[in-house]
Amino acid sequence: MTAVARRFAFALASLVLAGCTLDKPAWLEQKQANDAKANGATANAAPANGAAANGATASAAKPSEADANYYAEEVWENRLYVFGTSANHKLFQSTHDLQFAKTFIGAGPNGQTVRLELDPKNPAVYDRVHAEYKSRHGTDLED
């Protein structure tokens, strides 16, 4: 190995190791919380990051009747996010990402972008959320 190659390898190893920390990765807490939910633990147990829980219980079975009528709106970075399931709303609060949504640019109050949750496996969620948004805001979003 030449001196130049050794220096390059040393510099590369230094850069890689400089990014390592002794703290556990941020995604690990979310994975542990998801694993606890999958094992039927209650959500009112305090999360690992110390955030307050809302006292709801997690259920591995079918969504509850309350979840079937769930509706929530949250503004993030001048966008109005509309949720039809409590699970996606809780996930959004920690990640600020809504994986499946239909976006209406400038269609919300004060010209906000509106993102309605949709579920590829259950199209009724989008229909319900869209109808509820229309009834609460008195305006129909253009499809």
Secondary structure, DSSP 8 states (H G I E B T S, - for coil): --HHHHHHHHHHHHHHHHT--SS--HHHHHHHHHHHHHTT-BTTS--TT-------B--SSS--HHHHT--EEEEETTEEEEES-HHHHHHHHHH---SSEEEETT-SGGG-EEEEE--TT-HHHHHHHHHHHHHHHS-----
